[in-house]
Amino acid sequence: MAKTVADGFFNDPRLVEAKKLITEALGEHSSKITGVKPGNPELKESYDALLKKMADYRGGALFYNYLGSGIGNGPFVELADGSVKYDFITGIGVHYMGHSHPGVINAQINGAISNTVMNGHLQQNTDTAALLELISKEACKYGSAVKNVFLSTSGAMANENAFKIIFQKRFPANRFFAFEKCFAGRTLGMAWVTDKAAYRQGLPKTLDVDYIPFYCESDHQGSIDLAVNAMKKYITRFPGQHAGFVMEVIQGENGSWVGNTEYFEALIKVCKDNNISVFIDEVQSFARTSELFAFQYFKLDKHADVVAVGKNSQVCATLFTDDHKPKPGLMSQTFTGSAAQIAASYYVIHSIVNGGYLGENGKIQKLHAKFKSNLEKISKKHPEKLKGPFGIGAMVAMSVFNGDEAKSKAFTIKLFENGVLSFMAGGHPTTRVRFLMPVMVTEEKHIDEVCEIIDKTLSEMN
C-alpha cells in the first residue's frame, strides 16, 4: 500500500501506460531520422519567414539558421524546414544525451507531472535531495571536501555564487586571479572576469581581476615559471587583496586548451601560501574527461575550495567545502531549476557514472581517440587548411585556414549547410573550430560520417 499520496500517483497504472505509449510513439517517429538530409523545398518560404520573425522579436539574427522542429534521434536533430543535421556542438555543450533520448524524456515526464514547475529556495522535492547526494558523493570520492551543493539555473549564476562565497570568506580581499582568455559568463559580474573586452563594452566595472598566462604544452616549465612569477608580482603589488583564483582547468571557450597537473599545483601552492581560495570552474568541462569532474582528472581533489558545474549537468551547481559555507542570506534563488530539469539531471549524471563512459577505457576516451585519429588524417590530406586536433575527451577542436577568424566563421557556416553543427572558439591570434559531441548517443560510425563532411567542406573552400 502506498505510504504517501504521491506513491500512489506516480505508480498509477494509467501513468505507467501513458509513459509507455509516449515512449513507443517517440521511438516510432524518431527512428525515421537516420541521417543528414537537406530541407524540404516546400517549407523554405515559411521557414525563412519564421527565422525573420525570430530575429525581429529577438533583437538580432541567430548565429545559424537553426530552429528545431522538436524531435531528433541521438546525434541527429531535425529542423523546422525538414532538414537533418549532425549536432556536434549540442547547444554549446548542453545536450550530452543528444536529441529525443527516451530515458531523458521519461525522466522529464516524471518531473513534469510533479506538483510544481519550478523548485526553489523555499520548496524542494525529494528528487532534489537525491540529486544533491549524487553530485556530492561523486565530487568527494577521491578525497575532495567540496561536499556542499547549491543549485542554480545557469553556469554564470553558479560562478557568481562561487565568487560571492569566496569574497565573503576572504573579506576584505577584493581582487581575483583568472587565466588569460578565460570565459566565466556574461552577467554584470562575470563579464569583468571573462577575458574578452567586447563582452563588457559599455558596462560599469564590477570586479578587479589579474590575469595569469595559461599553460602551454610546448613550454612546460616555462609556463609554470611564467605563471608563478606573474602571481607573485601581483601579490606584491596588491598585498592581501586577492580573495580567490578562478581556474578553468580546460579552456573550452578559448578552443579546448588543456592544462597540466604540475602547472596547477604550482599555482595552487601560491594560493595556499597567501590565503587565496581555489575555485575550479567546470561549467563546460564537467563530464568531458575520463573522470566525472575535470579536477579529478588533474588530481586536484584535495586542493579545491569551490567548484562550479553546468551544461552537461542540466541544472547548474556550486560546490564548496565546509570552511567556505556562506553566512545566511548570501545566496538564495527563487528558481534552482525546474522539476523536469532536476529529474533529467539525476538521470544524466547517474548514467554517466554507471554507464561505462568514464575511465581510461571508457566511452569518452574511445570517442576522443577516434575523432582525433580521423582529424589527423584529414590534416595530412589538407595540411594548409586544417591544424590539430586539440583538446581532451569530449572537447575536441581544430584550427582551419591557420586560425583566420573570418575563414573559420565561413567554414562553420558551410559545415552547417553540409549537415554538421560546430562552433567557433578562441580569437586573436588564433580562432579554432570546436566540437562538444553528444557522448551518450555518439558512436564511432557517426564520427566517421561527421569527418567525411568536414573533409568535403574543406575541399569546397579555398
SEVO-230593 format. One record per residue (C-alpha): residue number from 1; x negated, y, z negated. Coordinates in pm, whole numbers. Each point is the difference from the previous one (the first is absolute). Example, Ala and Ser with C-alpha at 12.3 -4.5 7.8 and 13.67 -1.06 7.14 Angstrom:
BEGIN
<pt resi="1" x="-1230" y="-450" z="-780"/>
<pt resi="2" x="-137" y="344" z="66"/>
This chain:
BEGIN
<pt resi="1" x="0" y="0" z="0"/>
<pt resi="2" x="-126" y="349" z="87"/>
<pt resi="3" x="-153" y="186" z="-294"/>
<pt resi="4" x="76" y="341" z="149"/>
<pt resi="5" x="251" y="127" z="253"/>
<pt resi="6" x="-295" y="65" z="232"/>
<pt resi="7" x="-101" y="-368" z="-11"/>
<pt resi="8" x="342" y="-93" z="126"/>
<pt resi="9" x="2" y="272" z="265"/>
<pt resi="10" x="-340" y="-66" z="156"/>
<pt resi="11" x="65" y="-375" z="9"/>
<pt resi="12" x="354" y="30" z="132"/>
<pt resi="13" x="40" y="-256" z="280"/>
<pt resi="14" x="150" y="266" z="224"/>
<pt resi="15" x="-315" y="210" z="-24"/>
<pt resi="16" x="-220" y="-304" z="56"/>
<pt resi="17" x="198" y="-83" z="312"/>
<pt resi="18" x="-3" y="363" z="119"/>
<pt resi="19" x="-379" y="20" z="-27"/>
<pt resi="20" x="-30" y="-330" z="183"/>
<pt resi="21" x="212" y="135" z="284"/>
<pt resi="22" x="-206" y="321" z="17"/>
<pt resi="23" x="-321" y="-203" z="17"/>
<pt resi="24" x="143" y="-218" z="277"/>
<pt resi="25" x="118" y="303" z="199"/>
<pt resi="26" x="-336" y="173" z="-46"/>
<pt resi="27" x="-189" y="-306" z="121"/>
<pt resi="28" x="228" y="-42" z="301"/>
<pt resi="29" x="-45" y="358" z="117"/>
<pt resi="30" x="-362" y="68" z="-97"/>
<pt resi="31" x="-109" y="-320" z="176"/>
<pt resi="32" x="91" y="170" z="329"/>
<pt resi="33" x="-294" y="236" z="-56"/>
<pt resi="34" x="-299" y="-201" z="114"/>
<pt resi="35" x="-246" y="242" z="155"/>
<pt resi="36" x="-80" y="342" z="137"/>
<pt resi="37" x="242" y="131" z="259"/>
<pt resi="38" x="85" y="337" z="159"/>
<pt resi="39" x="307" y="204" z="-77"/>
<pt resi="40" x="336" y="-49" z="168"/>
<pt resi="41" x="34" y="261" z="281"/>
<pt resi="42" x="371" y="32" z="-82"/>
<pt resi="43" x="-90" y="124" z="-349"/>
<pt resi="44" x="-270" y="250" z="100"/>
<pt resi="45" x="224" y="306" z="31"/>
<pt resi="46" x="176" y="-52" z="-332"/>
<pt resi="47" x="-327" y="-92" z="-173"/>
<pt resi="48" x="-176" y="314" z="124"/>
<pt resi="49" x="296" y="208" z="-116"/>
<pt resi="50" x="-18" y="-161" z="-343"/>
<pt resi="51" x="-372" y="72" z="-24"/>
<pt resi="52" x="64" y="364" z="89"/>
<pt resi="53" x="276" y="26" z="-259"/>
<pt resi="54" x="-231" y="-157" z="-257"/>
<pt resi="55" x="-272" y="254" z="77"/>
<pt resi="56" x="245" y="291" z="-19"/>
<pt resi="57" x="136" y="-98" z="-340"/>
<pt resi="58" x="-335" y="-114" z="-136"/>
<pt resi="59" x="-182" y="317" z="95"/>
<pt resi="60" x="-247" y="-173" z="231"/>
<pt resi="61" x="-43" y="-298" z="227"/>
<pt resi="62" x="-104" y="-343" z="-125"/>
<pt resi="63" x="-360" y="-109" z="69"/>
<pt resi="64" x="130" y="-292" z="206"/>
<pt resi="65" x="332" y="-27" z="181"/>
<pt resi="66" x="97" y="-254" z="-261"/>
<pt resi="67" x="354" y="-44" z="-127"/>
<pt resi="68" x="59" y="-353" z="-120"/>
<pt resi="69" x="318" y="-186" z="81"/>
<pt resi="70" x="6" y="-157" z="-347"/>
<pt resi="71" x="-126" y="-348" z="82"/>
<pt resi="72" x="-325" y="-175" z="81"/>
<pt resi="73" x="-168" y="-336" z="-28"/>
<pt resi="74" x="-320" y="-24" z="-201"/>
<pt resi="75" x="-263" y="225" z="163"/>
<pt resi="76" x="246" y="105" z="271"/>
<pt resi="77" x="236" y="297" z="-32"/>
<pt resi="78" x="285" y="90" z="234"/>
<pt resi="79" x="55" y="367" z="77"/>
<pt resi="80" x="335" y="157" z="77"/>
<pt resi="81" x="-82" y="11" z="371"/>
<pt resi="82" x="-22" y="-380" z="0"/>
<pt resi="83" x="-379" y="-10" z="23"/>
<pt resi="84" x="-205" y="-226" z="-228"/>
<pt resi="85" x="-340" y="90" z="-145"/>
<pt resi="86" x="-266" y="-169" z="-208"/>
<pt resi="87" x="1" y="190" z="-328"/>
<pt resi="88" x="-364" y="-3" z="-106"/>
<pt resi="89" x="13" y="322" z="-203"/>
<pt resi="90" x="310" y="-92" z="-203"/>
<pt resi="91" x="118" y="348" z="-93"/>
<pt resi="92" x="-361" y="84" z="-93"/>
<pt resi="93" x="-33" y="-313" z="-207"/>
<pt resi="94" x="342" y="-45" z="-159"/>
<pt resi="95" x="157" y="-296" z="184"/>
<pt resi="96" x="-241" y="-271" z="-115"/>
<pt resi="97" x="283" y="-250" z="57"/>
<pt resi="98" x="72" y="113" z="356"/>
<pt resi="99" x="354" y="53" z="122"/>
<pt resi="100" x="320" y="-180" z="-98"/>
<pt resi="101" x="-179" y="-235" z="-238"/>
<pt resi="102" x="276" y="-228" z="-137"/>
<pt resi="103" x="-154" y="-31" z="-346"/>
<pt resi="104" x="-38" y="376" z="-37"/>
<pt resi="105" x="351" y="65" z="128"/>
<pt resi="106" x="140" y="-254" z="-246"/>
<pt resi="107" x="-186" y="176" z="-283"/>
<pt resi="108" x="136" y="334" z="115"/>
<pt resi="109" x="354" y="-138" z="6"/>
<pt resi="110" x="-40" y="-109" z="-362"/>
<pt resi="111" x="-106" y="355" z="-83"/>
<pt resi="112" x="268" y="160" z="215"/>
<pt resi="113" x="284" y="-181" z="-175"/>
<pt resi="114" x="-126" y="90" z="-348"/>
<pt resi="115" x="178" y="272" z="-193"/>
<pt resi="116" x="-192" y="312" z="110"/>
<pt resi="117" x="-181" y="133" z="304"/>
<pt resi="118" x="-299" y="139" z="-187"/>
<pt resi="119" x="-186" y="-96" z="-316"/>
<pt resi="120" x="-159" y="276" z="-203"/>
<pt resi="121" x="-116" y="152" z="-324"/>
<pt resi="122" x="304" y="-88" z="-212"/>
<pt resi="123" x="113" y="-314" z="180"/>
<pt resi="124" x="-198" y="-303" z="111"/>
<pt resi="125" x="134" y="-347" z="67"/>
<pt resi="126" x="-163" y="-332" z="-84"/>
<pt resi="127" x="-157" y="-32" z="344"/>
<pt resi="128" x="-214" y="307" z="-78"/>
<pt resi="129" x="-130" y="-172" z="-313"/>
<pt resi="130" x="-96" y="-304" z="206"/>
<pt resi="131" x="-179" y="218" z="257"/>
<pt resi="132" x="-198" y="189" z="-264"/>
<pt resi="133" x="-114" y="-327" z="-158"/>
<pt resi="134" x="-109" y="-139" z="338"/>
<pt resi="135" x="-202" y="309" z="93"/>
<pt resi="136" x="-155" y="34" z="-346"/>
<pt resi="137" x="-109" y="-363" z="-29"/>
<pt resi="138" x="-147" y="-8" z="350"/>
<pt resi="139" x="-187" y="326" z="-58"/>
<pt resi="140" x="-156" y="-128" z="-323"/>
<pt resi="141" x="-77" y="-359" z="94"/>
<pt resi="142" x="-377" y="60" z="30"/>
<pt resi="143" x="-34" y="211" z="-313"/>
<pt resi="144" x="132" y="341" z="103"/>
<pt resi="145" x="186" y="194" z="-269"/>
<pt resi="146" x="239" y="191" z="230"/>
<pt resi="147" x="298" y="-188" z="-142"/>
<pt resi="148" x="250" y="288" z="-14"/>
<pt resi="149" x="208" y="50" z="315"/>
<pt resi="150" x="206" y="312" z="83"/>
<pt resi="151" x="211" y="-22" z="318"/>
<pt resi="152" x="55" y="285" z="245"/>
<pt resi="153" x="153" y="48" z="343"/>
<pt resi="154" x="-306" y="100" z="203"/>
<pt resi="155" x="-375" y="-43" z="8"/>
<pt resi="156" x="-49" y="374" z="-37"/>
<pt resi="157" x="207" y="-4" z="-320"/>
<pt resi="158" x="-195" y="-299" z="-129"/>
<pt resi="159" x="-315" y="207" z="53"/>
<pt resi="160" x="156" y="311" z="-155"/>
<pt resi="161" x="85" y="-202" z="-310"/>
<pt resi="162" x="-356" y="-132" z="-15"/>
<pt resi="163" x="-140" y="353" z="9"/>
<pt resi="164" x="240" y="113" z="-273"/>
<pt resi="165" x="-99" y="-294" z="-222"/>
<pt resi="166" x="-368" y="74" z="42"/>
<pt resi="167" x="23" y="376" z="-41"/>
<pt resi="168" x="194" y="-49" z="-323"/>
<pt resi="169" x="-250" y="-259" z="-123"/>
<pt resi="170" x="-301" y="220" z="79"/>
<pt resi="171" x="142" y="343" z="-89"/>
<pt resi="172" x="-135" y="268" z="33"/>
<pt resi="173" x="-202" y="-142" z="294"/>
<pt resi="174" x="166" y="121" z="319"/>
<pt resi="175" x="-207" y="-116" z="296"/>
<pt resi="176" x="-5" y="-326" z="194"/>
<pt resi="177" x="-243" y="-192" z="215"/>
<pt resi="178" x="115" y="-153" z="328"/>
<pt resi="179" x="-165" y="-145" z="308"/>
<pt resi="180" x="-59" y="200" z="313"/>
<pt resi="181" x="271" y="-63" z="262"/>
<pt resi="182" x="230" y="-154" z="-258"/>
<pt resi="183" x="380" y="-3" z="26"/>
<pt resi="184" x="213" y="21" z="-316"/>
<pt resi="185" x="335" y="122" z="134"/>
<pt resi="186" x="173" y="318" z="105"/>
<pt resi="187" x="171" y="128" z="-316"/>
<pt resi="188" x="-101" y="345" z="-120"/>
<pt resi="189" x="-252" y="-160" z="-232"/>
<pt resi="190" x="-129" y="-279" z="221"/>
<pt resi="191" x="-40" y="232" z="300"/>
<pt resi="192" x="-288" y="158" z="-191"/>
<pt resi="193" x="-159" y="-340" z="-59"/>
<pt resi="194" x="36" y="-126" z="357"/>
<pt resi="195" x="-313" y="113" z="182"/>
<pt resi="196" x="172" y="149" z="303"/>
<pt resi="197" x="48" y="376" z="15"/>
<pt resi="198" x="289" y="-18" z="248"/>
<pt resi="199" x="214" y="-184" z="-257"/>
<pt resi="200" x="-12" y="291" z="-246"/>
<pt resi="201" x="8" y="297" z="235"/>
<pt resi="202" x="204" y="276" z="-161"/>
<pt resi="203" x="37" y="-183" z="-333"/>
<pt resi="204" x="-101" y="157" z="-333"/>
<pt resi="205" x="-298" y="-166" z="-165"/>
<pt resi="206" x="94" y="-249" z="-269"/>
<pt resi="207" x="-310" y="-207" z="-76"/>
<pt resi="208" x="-379" y="34" z="-3"/>
<pt resi="209" x="-161" y="-300" z="168"/>
<pt resi="210" x="-368" y="-74" z="63"/>
<pt resi="211" x="-65" y="-241" z="288"/>
<pt resi="212" x="-257" y="-279" z="-4"/>
<pt resi="213" x="-138" y="-166" z="318"/>
<pt resi="214" x="156" y="-342" z="63"/>
<pt resi="215" x="-202" y="-318" z="41"/>
<pt resi="216" x="-189" y="-57" z="326"/>
<pt resi="217" x="-83" y="-364" z="68"/>
<pt resi="218" x="-297" y="89" z="219"/>
<pt resi="219" x="-167" y="186" z="-289"/>
<pt resi="220" x="88" y="-197" z="-312"/>
<pt resi="221" x="-244" y="142" z="-254"/>
<pt resi="222" x="3" y="339" z="162"/>
<pt resi="223" x="378" y="13" z="-40"/>
<pt resi="224" x="-26" y="-84" z="-368"/>
<pt resi="225" x="-270" y="257" z="-68"/>
<pt resi="226" x="178" y="272" z="197"/>
<pt resi="227" x="332" y="-55" z="-177"/>
<pt resi="228" x="-145" y="-29" z="-351"/>
<pt resi="229" x="-212" y="311" z="47"/>
<pt resi="230" x="302" y="192" z="130"/>
<pt resi="231" x="202" y="-101" z="-307"/>
<pt resi="232" x="-274" y="103" z="-239"/>
<pt resi="233" x="-41" y="332" z="179"/>
<pt resi="234" x="371" y="81" z="-39"/>
<pt resi="235" x="1" y="-113" z="-364"/>
<pt resi="236" x="-292" y="232" z="-68"/>
<pt resi="237" x="178" y="285" z="175"/>
<pt resi="238" x="330" y="-65" z="-180"/>
<pt resi="239" x="-96" y="-168" z="-331"/>
<pt resi="240" x="284" y="-182" z="-171"/>
<pt resi="241" x="255" y="113" z="259"/>
<pt resi="242" x="55" y="-323" z="199"/>
<pt resi="243" x="297" y="-203" z="-120"/>
<pt resi="244" x="-8" y="-284" z="251"/>
<pt resi="245" x="-124" y="-150" z="324"/>
<pt resi="246" x="262" y="-120" z="251"/>
<pt resi="247" x="-156" y="-283" z="199"/>
<pt resi="248" x="133" y="-147" z="321"/>
<pt resi="249" x="-212" y="-314" z="2"/>
<pt resi="250" x="105" y="-44" z="364"/>
<pt resi="251" x="69" y="320" z="190"/>
<pt resi="252" x="302" y="-88" z="211"/>
<pt resi="253" x="100" y="341" z="135"/>
<pt resi="254" x="-360" y="68" z="93"/>
<pt resi="255" x="-12" y="-308" z="220"/>
<pt resi="256" x="-43" y="-303" z="-228"/>
<pt resi="257" x="-339" y="86" z="-146"/>
<pt resi="258" x="-102" y="-262" z="-256"/>
<pt resi="259" x="-182" y="69" z="-324"/>
<pt resi="260" x="-253" y="-208" z="-195"/>
<pt resi="261" x="-5" y="-137" z="-355"/>
<pt resi="262" x="-348" y="123" z="-90"/>
<pt resi="263" x="85" y="344" z="136"/>
<pt resi="264" x="319" y="24" z="-205"/>
<pt resi="265" x="-169" y="-130" z="-314"/>
<pt resi="266" x="-266" y="271" z="26"/>
<pt resi="267" x="266" y="272" z="19"/>
<pt resi="268" x="207" y="-158" z="-276"/>
<pt resi="269" x="-303" y="1" z="-231"/>
<pt resi="270" x="-26" y="376" z="46"/>
<pt resi="271" x="372" y="24" z="-77"/>
<pt resi="272" x="-26" y="-204" z="-318"/>
<pt resi="273" x="-305" y="195" z="-116"/>
<pt resi="274" x="196" y="324" z="35"/>
<pt resi="275" x="351" y="-98" z="-124"/>
<pt resi="276" x="143" y="11" z="351"/>
<pt resi="277" x="292" y="-235" z="67"/>
<pt resi="278" x="-17" y="-246" z="291"/>
<pt resi="279" x="311" y="4" z="217"/>
<pt resi="280" x="25" y="-257" z="282"/>
<pt resi="281" x="238" y="110" z="276"/>
<pt resi="282" x="141" y="-317" z="159"/>
<pt resi="283" x="308" y="139" z="166"/>
<pt resi="284" x="-125" y="-137" z="332"/>
<pt resi="285" x="-252" y="-270" z="-97"/>
<pt resi="286" x="233" y="-198" z="-230"/>
<pt resi="287" x="40" y="-360" z="129"/>
<pt resi="288" x="-228" y="48" z="300"/>
<pt resi="289" x="-319" y="-173" z="-121"/>
<pt resi="290" x="-62" y="-353" z="-122"/>
<pt resi="291" x="122" y="117" z="-343"/>
<pt resi="292" x="337" y="157" z="-80"/>
<pt resi="293" x="-174" y="318" z="-119"/>
<pt resi="294" x="-300" y="141" z="182"/>
<pt resi="295" x="-160" y="92" z="-334"/>
<pt resi="296" x="-1" y="-375" z="-69"/>
<pt resi="297" x="-170" y="-66" z="333"/>
<pt resi="298" x="-276" y="244" z="-96"/>
<pt resi="299" x="-15" y="-145" z="-355"/>
<pt resi="300" x="80" y="330" z="-167"/>
<pt resi="301" x="263" y="-149" z="-233"/>
<pt resi="302" x="-152" y="111" z="-329"/>
<pt resi="303" x="-74" y="350" z="124"/>
<pt resi="304" x="343" y="118" z="116"/>
<pt resi="305" x="188" y="237" z="-230"/>
<pt resi="306" x="287" y="76" z="238"/>
<pt resi="307" x="114" y="-166" z="326"/>
<pt resi="308" x="266" y="101" z="252"/>
<pt resi="309" x="165" y="-241" z="244"/>
<pt resi="310" x="254" y="46" z="277"/>
<pt resi="311" x="100" y="-84" z="358"/>
<pt resi="312" x="-16" y="-383" z="-9"/>
<pt resi="313" x="147" y="2" z="-350"/>
<pt resi="314" x="325" y="154" z="136"/>
<pt resi="315" x="40" y="202" z="-319"/>
<pt resi="316" x="-306" y="193" z="-112"/>
<pt resi="317" x="-162" y="-11" z="-342"/>
<pt resi="318" x="-261" y="155" z="-225"/>
<pt resi="319" x="-185" y="-244" z="-226"/>
<pt resi="320" x="-200" y="116" z="-302"/>
<pt resi="321" x="-183" y="-121" z="-309"/>
<pt resi="322" x="130" y="39" z="-353"/>
<pt resi="323" x="-246" y="279" z="-75"/>
<pt resi="324" x="142" y="195" z="296"/>
<pt resi="325" x="362" y="-29" z="-108"/>
<pt resi="326" x="168" y="338" z="58"/>
<pt resi="327" x="180" y="190" z="-272"/>
<pt resi="328" x="381" y="-2" z="12"/>
<pt resi="329" x="138" y="238" z="259"/>
<pt resi="330" x="-297" y="3" z="238"/>
<pt resi="331" x="157" y="-246" z="244"/>
<pt resi="332" x="363" y="-63" z="81"/>
<pt resi="333" x="178" y="-71" z="325"/>
<pt resi="334" x="371" y="3" z="76"/>
<pt resi="335" x="-76" y="-257" z="271"/>
<pt resi="336" x="-265" y="-269" z="-40"/>
<pt resi="337" x="133" y="-189" z="299"/>
<pt resi="338" x="318" y="-154" z="132"/>
<pt resi="339" x="119" y="-334" z="-129"/>
<pt resi="340" x="-57" y="-139" z="350"/>
<pt resi="341" x="-358" y="134" z="4"/>
<pt resi="342" x="-80" y="-152" z="-337"/>
<pt resi="343" x="140" y="-338" z="102"/>
<pt resi="344" x="-195" y="12" z="326"/>
<pt resi="345" x="-315" y="103" z="-185"/>
<pt resi="346" x="14" y="-301" z="-228"/>
<pt resi="347" x="60" y="-231" z="296"/>
<pt resi="348" x="-288" y="142" z="204"/>
<pt resi="349" x="-258" y="10" z="-281"/>
<pt resi="350" x="98" y="-344" z="-130"/>
<pt resi="351" x="-32" y="-137" z="355"/>
<pt resi="352" x="-344" y="155" z="47"/>
<pt resi="353" x="-127" y="-141" z="-329"/>
<pt resi="354" x="139" y="-350" z="55"/>
<pt resi="355" x="17" y="-37" z="377"/>
<pt resi="356" x="-361" y="-69" z="98"/>
<pt resi="357" x="-81" y="354" z="109"/>
<pt resi="358" x="-280" y="76" z="-247"/>
<pt resi="359" x="-346" y="-149" z="-52"/>
<pt resi="360" x="-294" y="-48" z="231"/>
<pt resi="361" x="192" y="-261" z="198"/>
<pt resi="362" x="335" y="176" z="-19"/>
<pt resi="363" x="211" y="125" z="288"/>
<pt resi="364" x="-119" y="361" z="-33"/>
<pt resi="365" x="-363" y="-97" z="57"/>
<pt resi="366" x="87" y="-235" z="286"/>
<pt resi="367" x="203" y="265" z="181"/>
<pt resi="368" x="-280" y="253" z="-48"/>
<pt resi="369" x="-258" y="-238" z="143"/>
<pt resi="370" x="220" y="-66" z="302"/>
<pt resi="371" x="72" y="367" z="65"/>
<pt resi="372" x="-366" y="92" z="-46"/>
<pt resi="373" x="-117" y="-272" z="238"/>
<pt resi="374" x="247" y="102" z="269"/>
<pt resi="375" x="-86" y="370" z="-23"/>
<pt resi="376" x="-372" y="-79" z="14"/>
<pt resi="377" x="60" y="-182" z="329"/>
<pt resi="378" x="191" y="298" z="138"/>
<pt resi="379" x="-280" y="232" z="-113"/>
<pt resi="380" x="-250" y="-207" z="196"/>
<pt resi="381" x="225" y="22" z="304"/>
<pt resi="382" x="55" y="376" z="-39"/>
<pt resi="383" x="-309" y="120" z="-192"/>
<pt resi="384" x="52" y="358" z="114"/>
<pt resi="385" x="363" y="1" z="-109"/>
<pt resi="386" x="20" y="-194" z="-329"/>
<pt resi="387" x="-229" y="-4" z="-304"/>
<pt resi="388" x="53" y="-215" z="-307"/>
<pt resi="389" x="200" y="-153" z="-147"/>
<pt resi="390" x="-13" y="146" z="-349"/>
<pt resi="391" x="184" y="-64" z="-322"/>
<pt resi="392" x="79" y="-289" z="-228"/>
<pt resi="393" x="278" y="-253" z="-42"/>
<pt resi="394" x="332" y="135" z="127"/>
<pt resi="395" x="-154" y="343" z="69"/>
<pt resi="396" x="-153" y="-5" z="348"/>
<pt resi="397" x="-120" y="296" z="206"/>
<pt resi="398" x="-196" y="76" z="313"/>
<pt resi="399" x="-122" y="309" z="182"/>
<pt resi="400" x="88" y="57" z="363"/>
<pt resi="401" x="-175" y="233" z="245"/>
<pt resi="402" x="-268" y="79" z="-261"/>
<pt resi="403" x="256" y="123" z="-249"/>
<pt resi="404" x="125" y="288" z="213"/>
<pt resi="405" x="316" y="126" z="-173"/>
<pt resi="406" x="200" y="89" z="312"/>
<pt resi="407" x="-85" y="-324" z="179"/>
<pt resi="408" x="70" y="-202" z="-316"/>
<pt resi="409" x="346" y="155" z="-21"/>
<pt resi="410" x="61" y="-67" z="367"/>
<pt resi="411" x="-107" y="-361" z="-54"/>
<pt resi="412" x="244" y="-52" z="-288"/>
<pt resi="413" x="284" y="145" z="210"/>
<pt resi="414" x="-90" y="-223" z="294"/>
<pt resi="415" x="-35" y="-300" z="-228"/>
<pt resi="416" x="347" y="73" z="-139"/>
<pt resi="417" x="142" y="16" z="352"/>
<pt resi="418" x="-165" y="-335" z="73"/>
<pt resi="419" x="156" y="-156" z="-309"/>
<pt resi="420" x="-223" y="41" z="-307"/>
<pt resi="421" x="35" y="243" z="-290"/>
<pt resi="422" x="-325" y="132" z="-146"/>
<pt resi="423" x="-97" y="338" z="-146"/>
<pt resi="424" x="-286" y="246" z="-13"/>
<pt resi="425" x="-224" y="47" z="-302"/>
<pt resi="426" x="-300" y="207" z="-98"/>
<pt resi="427" x="-97" y="313" z="186"/>
<pt resi="428" x="-304" y="207" z="90"/>
<pt resi="429" x="-251" y="-124" z="97"/>
<pt resi="430" x="157" y="-343" z="59"/>
<pt resi="431" x="365" y="-93" z="39"/>
<pt resi="432" x="96" y="-364" z="-33"/>
<pt resi="433" x="301" y="-207" z="103"/>
<pt resi="434" x="124" y="-216" z="-284"/>
<pt resi="435" x="225" y="-297" z="-59"/>
<pt resi="436" x="185" y="-107" z="-315"/>
<pt resi="437" x="149" y="-328" z="113"/>
<pt resi="438" x="302" y="-169" z="-162"/>
<pt resi="439" x="-195" y="-278" z="-165"/>
<pt resi="440" x="298" y="-205" z="-120"/>
<pt resi="441" x="119" y="-65" z="357"/>
<pt resi="442" x="-311" y="41" z="218"/>
<pt resi="443" x="-155" y="-309" z="156"/>
<pt resi="444" x="-321" y="-33" z="198"/>
<pt resi="445" x="197" y="-27" z="327"/>
<pt resi="446" x="146" y="345" z="-71"/>
<pt resi="447" x="-349" y="145" z="-42"/>
<pt resi="448" x="-99" y="-155" z="332"/>
<pt resi="449" x="296" y="164" z="172"/>
<pt resi="450" x="-60" y="337" z="-165"/>
<pt resi="451" x="-363" y="-7" z="104"/>
<pt resi="452" x="98" y="-84" z="358"/>
<pt resi="453" x="211" y="316" z="0"/>
<pt resi="454" x="-288" y="201" z="-152"/>
<pt resi="455" x="-228" y="-129" z="277"/>
<pt resi="456" x="260" y="85" z="266"/>
<pt resi="457" x="48" y="350" z="-141"/>
<pt resi="458" x="-373" y="72" z="-2"/>
<pt resi="459" x="-26" y="-120" z="360"/>
<pt resi="460" x="272" y="245" z="101"/>
<pt resi="461" x="-181" y="299" z="-152"/>
<pt resi="462" x="-311" y="188" z="107"/>
